[in-house]
Amino acid sequence: MQAKIGTQGIALAAVLMLAACGGGREPQLMNLRSGTNGPDEFGILPTKPLQMPPDLAALPEPTPGGSSLTDPTPEADAVAALGGNPGRLVRGGGVPAGDGALLAYAGRMGTSATIRTDLAAEDLEFRRKNDGRLLERLFDVSIYYKSYRVQALDQEAEQERWRKAGLRTPASPPNPALLE
């Protein structure tokens, strides 16, 4: 009787282990989007407050379907909040004239029209190779940070490398050794 229960227990454990290994599911990236069909609270942009303009004659001509002074402009608002000039934003997604040289330099070795699909395929292959161990998959443990750790930039080491090269790092906190 005990041997029969022991054999059934071993068989059940073997079936559970095989079930954990099977599947064929694709490894998933961390999903930052909501899994529900409800509203996206970050997708809702409030309108700007109504204000009386100093000169009513300076108001633009109303156009059906056109923009309004109270329409949200998140890109321009972000640029202004960061200290930039929202008037220099290029409408329609073009490249500003001042950035043409930068764009030409970045593409000096050529560009690929299929870069997004190529990178997606390479990343999928990387995630398949680094999909976690059996128990991590069985208990749905996120191994995202562990998998991509070899590709992560060590911020402190990179900052120190730039400082040792004698280059300024104005956006970084000051070097504590220099403050003493």
C-alpha positions as CSV (number, residue, x, y, z in Angstrom):
1,M,0.0,0.0,0.0
2,Q,2.8,2.4,1.0
3,A,4.7,1.5,-2.2
4,K,1.7,2.3,-4.3
5,I,1.3,5.7,-2.7
6,G,5.0,6.4,-3.1
7,T,4.9,5.4,-6.7
8,Q,1.9,7.6,-7.3
9,G,3.6,10.5,-5.6
10,I,6.7,10.1,-7.7
11,A,4.5,9.9,-10.8
12,L,2.6,13.1,-9.9
13,A,5.8,15.0,-9.2
14,A,7.2,13.9,-12.5
15,V,4.1,15.0,-14.3
16,L,4.2,18.4,-12.6
17,M,7.9,18.9,-13.5
18,L,7.2,18.0,-17.1
19,A,4.3,20.3,-17.2
20,A,6.5,23.1,-15.9
21,C,9.0,22.5,-18.7
22,G,6.5,22.4,-21.5
23,G,4.6,25.1,-23.1
24,G,6.2,26.8,-26.0
25,R,5.3,30.2,-24.6
26,E,7.4,33.1,-25.7
27,P,9.5,34.8,-23.1
28,Q,7.9,38.1,-22.2
29,L,9.5,41.5,-21.5
30,M,8.3,43.4,-18.5
31,N,4.9,44.8,-19.4
32,L,4.5,48.4,-18.2
33,R,1.0,48.7,-19.7
34,S,-2.2,47.9,-18.0
35,G,-3.5,44.4,-18.5
36,T,-7.1,45.7,-18.3
37,N,-9.3,47.3,-20.9
38,G,-10.1,50.2,-18.6
39,P,-8.9,53.8,-19.2
40,D,-5.2,54.6,-19.2
41,E,-4.8,57.2,-16.5
42,F,-1.5,58.4,-18.2
43,G,-3.2,58.8,-21.5
44,I,-5.6,61.5,-20.3
45,L,-4.3,65.0,-20.8
46,P,-6.1,67.8,-19.1
47,T,-6.9,71.0,-21.0
48,K,-5.1,74.2,-20.2
49,P,-7.1,76.7,-18.1
50,L,-9.2,79.3,-19.8
51,Q,-7.7,82.8,-19.7
52,M,-8.8,86.1,-21.1
53,P,-6.2,87.2,-23.7
54,P,-4.8,90.7,-23.5
55,D,-5.9,91.5,-27.0
56,L,-8.9,89.8,-28.5
57,A,-7.9,90.9,-32.0
58,A,-4.7,88.8,-31.7
59,L,-6.6,85.6,-31.4
60,P,-6.2,83.1,-34.3
61,E,-9.0,82.5,-36.7
62,P,-11.2,79.6,-35.5
63,T,-10.9,76.6,-37.8
64,P,-13.1,73.5,-37.7
65,G,-11.1,70.6,-36.4
66,G,-8.1,72.9,-35.8
67,S,-6.2,73.4,-32.6
68,S,-7.3,75.6,-29.7
69,L,-5.3,77.6,-27.3
70,T,-6.5,75.3,-24.5
71,D,-5.5,72.1,-26.2
72,P,-2.8,70.1,-24.4
73,T,0.7,70.3,-25.8
74,P,2.7,67.7,-23.8
75,E,5.9,68.0,-25.9
76,A,6.0,71.8,-25.7
77,D,5.1,71.7,-22.0
78,A,7.9,69.2,-21.3
79,V,10.4,71.3,-23.2
80,A,9.4,74.4,-21.3
81,A,9.5,72.6,-18.0
82,L,13.1,71.5,-18.7
83,G,14.1,75.1,-19.6
84,G,14.0,74.8,-23.4
85,N,12.2,76.9,-26.0
86,P,9.0,75.2,-27.1
87,G,8.9,77.5,-30.2
88,R,11.9,75.6,-31.6
89,L,9.9,72.3,-31.8
90,V,9.5,71.0,-35.3
91,R,5.8,70.4,-36.2
92,G,5.1,67.2,-38.1
93,G,8.0,65.1,-36.8
94,G,10.7,66.5,-39.1
95,V,14.3,67.1,-38.2
96,P,15.2,70.6,-37.1
97,A,17.7,72.4,-39.4
98,G,20.2,72.7,-36.5
99,D,20.2,68.9,-36.0
100,G,21.0,68.0,-39.7
101,A,24.8,67.7,-39.0
102,L,24.1,65.5,-36.0
103,L,21.8,63.2,-38.0
104,A,24.3,63.0,-40.8
105,Y,27.1,62.0,-38.4
106,A,25.0,59.4,-36.6
107,G,24.2,57.8,-40.0
108,R,27.7,58.0,-41.4
109,M,28.1,54.2,-41.4
110,G,24.8,53.6,-43.0
111,T,21.3,53.0,-41.7
112,S,19.0,50.0,-41.8
113,A,15.3,50.3,-42.7
114,T,14.6,47.1,-40.8
115,I,16.5,48.0,-37.6
116,R,13.4,47.7,-35.3
117,T,12.5,44.2,-36.6
118,D,16.1,43.1,-36.5
119,L,16.5,44.2,-32.9
120,A,13.2,42.7,-31.9
121,A,14.3,39.3,-33.4
122,E,17.7,39.5,-31.7
123,D,16.1,40.4,-28.3
124,L,13.6,37.6,-28.6
125,E,16.4,35.1,-29.2
126,F,18.3,36.5,-26.2
127,R,15.3,36.2,-24.0
128,R,14.7,32.6,-25.2
129,K,18.3,31.8,-24.2
130,N,17.9,33.6,-20.8
131,D,14.4,32.5,-19.8
132,G,15.2,31.4,-16.3
133,R,15.6,28.2,-14.5
134,L,12.8,25.6,-13.9
135,L,11.6,26.9,-10.6
136,E,11.8,30.6,-11.7
137,R,9.5,29.7,-14.6
138,L,7.3,27.5,-12.5
139,F,6.7,30.2,-9.9
140,D,6.7,33.0,-12.4
141,V,9.6,34.9,-10.9
142,S,10.8,37.9,-12.9
143,I,14.4,37.5,-14.1
144,Y,14.3,40.6,-16.3
145,Y,17.1,42.4,-14.4
146,K,19.2,39.3,-14.0
147,S,19.0,38.6,-17.7
148,Y,19.9,42.1,-18.9
149,R,22.5,42.7,-16.2
150,V,25.4,42.0,-18.6
151,Q,24.1,44.8,-20.9
152,A,23.5,47.4,-18.2
153,L,25.7,50.4,-17.9
154,D,27.5,50.9,-14.6
155,Q,26.7,54.6,-14.1
156,E,29.3,55.3,-11.4
157,A,32.2,53.6,-13.3
158,E,31.3,55.5,-16.5
159,Q,31.1,58.8,-14.7
160,E,34.5,58.1,-13.1
161,R,35.9,57.2,-16.5
162,W,34.8,60.5,-18.0
163,R,36.2,62.4,-15.0
164,K,39.6,60.7,-15.2
165,A,39.7,61.6,-18.9
166,G,39.4,65.3,-17.8
167,L,36.0,65.9,-19.2
168,R,33.3,67.8,-17.4
169,T,30.2,66.0,-16.2
170,P,27.9,69.0,-15.3
171,A,24.7,66.9,-15.0
172,S,26.3,64.6,-12.5
173,P,26.6,65.2,-8.8
174,P,30.0,66.7,-7.8
175,N,32.8,64.4,-7.0
176,P,32.8,63.9,-3.2
177,A,36.6,63.7,-3.1
178,L,36.8,67.3,-4.5
179,L,34.4,68.7,-1.9
180,E,36.6,67.9,1.1
